[in-house]
Amino acid sequence: MLVEGKSKTNENMLTGRSEFNKVVVFEGKKELIGKMVKIKIISEHMWYLKGECDKI
């Protein structure tokens, strides 16, 4: 997944989009913005998915 930027609601979280264009929020360092990362989805919410970065 391409890391798009910081979450609008939590500065400690990053966001990107899944292959199905669903927003994915996960904890990560800002150095990941603009890079491709592997994300494991850990929970589903109404408007987004929560994930964790495979390797930070």
A tleap script that builds the chain and sets N, CA, C and O, in Angstrom:
source leaprc.protein.ff14SB
mol = sequence {
  NMET LEU VAL GLU GLY LYS SER LYS THR ASN
  GLU ASN MET LEU THR GLY ARG SER GLU PHE
  ASN LYS VAL VAL VAL PHE GLU GLY LYS LYS
  GLU LEU ILE GLY LYS MET VAL LYS ILE LYS
  ILE ILE SER GLU HIE MET TRP TYR LEU LYS
  GLY GLU CYS ASP LYS CILE
}
set mol.1.N position { 0.835 -1.155 0.000 }
set mol.1.CA position { 0.000 0.000 0.000 }
set mol.1.C position { 0.892 1.232 0.000 }
set mol.1.O position { 1.944 1.246 0.638 }
set mol.2.N position { 0.467 2.267 -0.719 }
set mol.2.CA position { 1.189 3.536 -0.719 }
set mol.2.C position { 0.752 4.355 0.483 }
set mol.2.O position { -0.439 4.606 0.667 }
set mol.3.N position { 1.706 4.772 1.298 }
set mol.3.CA position { 1.408 5.613 2.455 }
set mol.3.C position { 1.202 7.036 1.943 }
set mol.3.O position { 2.108 7.634 1.363 }
set mol.4.N position { -0.003 7.572 2.164 }
set mol.4.CA position { -0.366 8.880 1.614 }
set mol.4.C position { -0.014 10.042 2.528 }
set mol.4.O position { 0.324 11.123 2.046 }
set mol.5.N position { -0.086 9.838 3.852 }
set mol.5.CA position { 0.221 10.943 4.753 }
set mol.5.C position { -0.269 10.672 6.161 }
set mol.5.O position { -0.620 9.545 6.512 }
set mol.6.N position { -0.287 11.741 6.970 }
set mol.6.CA position { -0.735 11.645 8.355 }
set mol.6.C position { -2.257 11.584 8.404 }
set mol.6.O position { -2.942 12.123 7.534 }
set mol.7.N position { -2.765 10.931 9.415 }
set mol.7.CA position { -4.195 10.899 9.667 }
set mol.7.C position { -4.670 12.310 10.012 }
set mol.7.O position { -3.949 13.070 10.657 }
set mol.8.N position { -5.871 12.654 9.585 }
set mol.8.CA position { -6.429 13.979 9.884 }
set mol.8.C position { -6.841 14.105 11.342 }
set mol.8.O position { -6.935 15.215 11.866 }
set mol.9.N position { -7.089 12.977 12.004 }
set mol.9.CA position { -7.588 13.021 13.375 }
set mol.9.C position { -6.573 12.604 14.432 }
set mol.9.O position { -6.805 12.816 15.622 }
set mol.10.N position { -5.436 12.005 14.014 }
set mol.10.CA position { -4.442 11.539 14.976 }
set mol.10.C position { -3.052 11.651 14.351 }
set mol.10.O position { -2.735 10.931 13.404 }
set mol.11.N position { -2.234 12.541 14.874 }
set mol.11.CA position { -0.900 12.791 14.305 }
set mol.11.C position { 0.037 11.591 14.396 }
set mol.11.O position { 1.027 11.528 13.668 }
set mol.12.N position { -0.258 10.642 15.278 }
set mol.12.CA position { 0.594 9.465 15.440 }
set mol.12.C position { 0.264 8.358 14.453 }
set mol.12.O position { 0.950 7.337 14.408 }
set mol.13.N position { -0.780 8.556 13.664 }
set mol.13.CA position { -1.229 7.541 12.721 }
set mol.13.C position { -1.002 8.019 11.285 }
set mol.13.O position { -1.033 9.216 10.999 }
set mol.14.N position { -0.775 7.057 10.394 }
set mol.14.CA position { -0.611 7.344 8.972 }
set mol.14.C position { -1.786 6.745 8.211 }
set mol.14.O position { -2.493 5.880 8.726 }
set mol.15.N position { -1.987 7.211 6.986 }
set mol.15.CA position { -3.082 6.683 6.175 }
set mol.15.C position { -2.609 6.313 4.777 }
set mol.15.O position { -1.598 6.806 4.278 }
set mol.16.N position { -3.372 5.437 4.179 }
set mol.16.CA position { -3.168 5.041 2.801 }
set mol.16.C position { -4.480 4.448 2.315 }
set mol.16.O position { -5.491 4.532 3.012 }
set mol.17.N position { -4.478 3.849 1.128 }
set mol.17.CA position { -5.700 3.240 0.602 }
set mol.17.C position { -5.425 1.802 0.199 }
set mol.17.O position { -4.372 1.472 -0.347 }
set mol.18.N position { -6.409 0.960 0.485 }
set mol.18.CA position { -6.294 -0.448 0.125 }
set mol.18.C position { -6.478 -0.604 -1.380 }
set mol.18.O position { -6.796 0.361 -2.077 }
set mol.19.N position { -6.278 -1.812 -1.874 }
set mol.19.CA position { -6.475 -2.066 -3.302 }
set mol.19.C position { -7.934 -1.861 -3.703 }
set mol.19.O position { -8.237 -1.726 -4.889 }
set mol.20.N position { -8.845 -1.837 -2.718 }
set mol.20.CA position { -10.269 -1.607 -2.990 }
set mol.20.C position { -10.666 -0.166 -2.680 }
set mol.20.O position { -11.851 0.146 -2.555 }
set mol.21.N position { -9.659 0.716 -2.557 }
set mol.21.CA position { -9.836 2.152 -2.342 }
set mol.21.C position { -10.468 2.488 -0.994 }
set mol.21.O position { -11.121 3.522 -0.857 }
set mol.22.N position { -10.278 1.626 -0.003 }
set mol.22.CA position { -10.768 1.880 1.348 }
set mol.22.C position { -9.619 2.491 2.152 }
set mol.22.O position { -8.474 2.051 2.044 }
set mol.23.N position { -9.934 3.515 2.963 }
set mol.23.CA position { -8.903 4.172 3.777 }
set mol.23.C position { -8.404 3.199 4.840 }
set mol.23.O position { -9.190 2.531 5.511 }
set mol.24.N position { -7.070 3.133 4.979 }
set mol.24.CA position { -6.438 2.297 5.996 }
set mol.24.C position { -5.620 3.210 6.900 }
set mol.24.O position { -4.812 4.009 6.427 }
set mol.25.N position { -5.836 3.085 8.199 }
set mol.25.CA position { -5.127 3.886 9.196 }
set mol.25.C position { -4.230 2.944 9.996 }
set mol.25.O position { -4.651 1.860 10.398 }
set mol.26.N position { -2.984 3.377 10.222 }
set mol.26.CA position { -2.054 2.530 10.974 }
set mol.26.C position { -0.990 3.390 11.624 }
set mol.26.O position { -0.746 4.522 11.206 }
set mol.27.N position { -0.357 2.838 12.653 }
set mol.27.CA position { 0.707 3.539 13.360 }
set mol.27.C position { 2.007 3.384 12.583 }
set mol.27.O position { 2.354 2.285 12.149 }
set mol.28.N position { 2.724 4.494 12.412 }
set mol.28.CA position { 3.991 4.427 11.690 }
set mol.28.C position { 4.739 5.736 11.733 }
set mol.28.O position { 4.189 6.768 12.117 }
set mol.29.N position { 5.972 5.690 11.344 }
set mol.29.CA position { 6.826 6.884 11.329 }
set mol.29.C position { 6.566 7.698 10.072 }
set mol.29.O position { 6.276 7.142 9.013 }
set mol.30.N position { 6.670 9.016 10.192 }
set mol.30.CA position { 6.373 9.891 9.048 }
set mol.30.C position { 7.336 9.671 7.883 }
set mol.30.O position { 7.051 10.094 6.763 }
set mol.31.N position { 8.463 9.022 8.128 }
set mol.31.CA position { 9.414 8.722 7.062 }
set mol.31.C position { 8.824 7.742 6.034 }
set mol.31.O position { 9.351 7.611 4.929 }
set mol.32.N position { 7.734 7.056 6.399 }
set mol.32.CA position { 7.092 6.100 5.494 }
set mol.32.C position { 6.206 6.782 4.448 }
set mol.32.O position { 5.820 6.152 3.464 }
set mol.33.N position { 5.883 8.059 4.649 }
set mol.33.CA position { 5.009 8.770 3.705 }
set mol.33.C position { 5.649 8.762 2.320 }
set mol.33.O position { 6.816 9.117 2.153 }
set mol.34.N position { 4.859 8.350 1.337 }
set mol.34.CA position { 5.325 8.271 -0.040 }
set mol.34.C position { 5.950 6.936 -0.404 }
set mol.34.O position { 6.361 6.737 -1.547 }
set mol.35.N position { 6.027 6.019 0.550 }
set mol.35.CA position { 6.633 4.706 0.301 }
set mol.35.C position { 5.567 3.609 0.271 }
set mol.35.O position { 4.459 3.782 0.778 }
set mol.36.N position { 5.928 2.489 -0.329 }
set mol.36.CA position { 5.058 1.322 -0.354 }
set mol.36.C position { 5.373 0.463 0.863 }
set mol.36.O position { 6.536 0.170 1.141 }
set mol.37.N position { 4.324 0.061 1.590 }
set mol.37.CA position { 4.497 -0.797 2.759 }
set mol.37.C position { 3.471 -1.924 2.724 }
set mol.37.O position { 2.432 -1.815 2.073 }
set mol.38.N position { 3.774 -2.993 3.425 }
set mol.38.CA position { 2.847 -4.115 3.551 }
set mol.38.C position { 2.077 -3.911 4.849 }
set mol.38.O position { 2.677 -3.720 5.906 }
set mol.39.N position { 0.753 -3.952 4.770 }
set mol.39.CA position { -0.096 -3.704 5.928 }
set mol.39.C position { -0.959 -4.930 6.209 }
set mol.39.O position { -1.506 -5.543 5.293 }
set mol.40.N position { -1.074 -5.276 7.487 }
set mol.40.CA position { -1.972 -6.341 7.919 }
set mol.40.C position { -3.203 -5.664 8.520 }
set mol.40.O position { -3.078 -4.880 9.461 }
set mol.41.N position { -4.389 -5.957 7.986 }
set mol.41.CA position { -5.621 -5.374 8.501 }
set mol.41.C position { -5.978 -6.090 9.800 }
set mol.41.O position { -6.045 -7.319 9.846 }
set mol.42.N position { -6.210 -5.294 10.874 }
set mol.42.CA position { -6.510 -5.895 12.173 }
set mol.42.C position { -7.948 -5.627 12.624 }
set mol.42.O position { -8.462 -6.340 13.486 }
set mol.43.N position { -8.606 -4.607 12.052 }
set mol.43.CA position { -10.010 -4.371 12.393 }
set mol.43.C position { -10.691 -3.547 11.303 }
set mol.43.O position { -10.054 -2.813 10.549 }
set mol.44.N position { -11.998 -3.700 11.256 }
set mol.44.CA position { -12.818 -2.998 10.270 }
set mol.44.C position { -13.724 -2.014 10.997 }
set mol.44.O position { -14.299 -2.336 12.037 }
set mol.45.N position { -13.843 -0.824 10.448 }
set mol.45.CA position { -14.721 0.196 11.018 }
set mol.45.C position { -15.616 0.715 9.898 }
set mol.45.O position { -15.409 0.385 8.730 }
set mol.46.N position { -16.592 1.514 10.246 }
set mol.46.CA position { -17.559 1.984 9.260 }
set mol.46.C position { -16.889 2.691 8.078 }
set mol.46.O position { -17.220 2.407 6.927 }
set mol.47.N position { -15.967 3.593 8.339 }
set mol.47.CA position { -15.400 4.426 7.277 }
set mol.47.C position { -13.950 4.114 6.940 }
set mol.47.O position { -13.401 4.683 5.996 }
set mol.48.N position { -13.319 3.217 7.696 }
set mol.48.CA position { -11.901 2.927 7.462 }
set mol.48.C position { -11.542 1.542 7.984 }
set mol.48.O position { -12.312 0.901 8.699 }
set mol.49.N position { -10.359 1.109 7.604 }
set mol.49.CA position { -9.780 -0.121 8.137 }
set mol.49.C position { -8.611 0.265 9.032 }
set mol.49.O position { -7.916 1.243 8.755 }
set mol.50.N position { -8.390 -0.479 10.087 }
set mol.50.CA position { -7.224 -0.244 10.926 }
set mol.50.C position { -6.229 -1.353 10.651 }
set mol.50.O position { -6.596 -2.526 10.592 }
set mol.51.N position { -4.972 -0.982 10.484 }
set mol.51.CA position { -3.958 -1.957 10.168 }
set mol.51.C position { -2.704 -1.765 10.979 }
set mol.51.O position { -2.579 -0.837 11.778 }
set mol.52.N position { -1.782 -2.669 10.750 }
set mol.52.CA position { -0.455 -2.506 11.357 }
set mol.52.C position { 0.578 -2.796 10.279 }
set mol.52.O position { 0.421 -3.690 9.448 }
set mol.53.N position { 1.626 -2.012 10.331 }
set mol.53.CA position { 2.690 -2.125 9.338 }
set mol.53.C position { 3.477 -3.396 9.625 }
set mol.53.O position { 3.839 -3.672 10.768 }
set mol.54.N position { 3.739 -4.170 8.564 }
set mol.54.CA position { 4.467 -5.419 8.700 }
set mol.54.C position { 5.840 -5.203 9.335 }
set mol.54.O position { 6.196 -5.858 10.315 }
set mol.55.N position { 6.602 -4.275 8.762 }
set mol.55.CA position { 7.934 -3.946 9.292 }
set mol.55.C position { 8.107 -2.452 9.238 }
set mol.55.O position { 7.979 -1.841 8.177 }
set mol.56.N position { 8.402 -1.855 10.391 }
set mol.56.CA position { 8.585 -0.395 10.446 }
set mol.56.C position { 10.039 -0.060 10.389 }
set mol.56.O position { 10.404 1.116 10.422 }
savepdb mol mol.pdb
quit
